[in-house]
Amino acid sequence: MTGLFSKCHTCRQPVSLEDRICGRCGAQLHVLCPSCGQETFIQSNCRYCRSSLYVVCPDKNCKKTQLISPGGRCRFCGAQTTDIKPD
């Protein structure tokens, strides 16, 4: 691995910020930022505009705060959390 490092949002395996998928669990590591539209590594804030990448599930029975997911769905209940879809 080269470049800056972080951890996979799913399995916590160390990954490069340039990696597209986690080599351990296969999770997609980039999403489109809902604020600026740039593709960014899944972490607390967008690498480009610094907007938060946390979303709150809109399902009235869930309402959990979580990092935006590549599939745009709540990782707890499966409800749609964003209209932005991965490539």
Backbone hydrogen bonds, N-H to C=O, Kabsch-Sander energy under -0.5 kcal/mol:
donor,donor_aa,acceptor,acceptor_aa,energy
6,S,15,V,-2.7
8,C,13,Q,-2.5
12,R,8,C,-1.4
15,V,6,S,-2.3
17,L,4,L,-2.7
19,D,16,S,-1.4
22,C,27,A,-2.3
26,G,22,C,-1.6
29,L,20,R,-2.8
31,V,40,T,-2.4
33,C,31,V,-0.5
33,C,38,Q,-2.8
37,G,33,C,-1.8
40,T,31,V,-3.1
42,I,29,L,-2.6
43,Q,41,F,-0.9
46,C,51,S,-2.5
50,R,46,C,-1.1
53,L,44,S,-2.8
55,V,66,Q,-3.1
57,C,64,K,-2.3
62,C,59,D,-1.8
63,K,59,D,-1.3
66,Q,55,V,-2.6
68,I,53,L,-3.2
72,G,69,S,-1.6
74,C,79,A,-3.2
78,G,74,C,-1.2
81,T,72,G,-3.2
82,T,72,G,-1.3
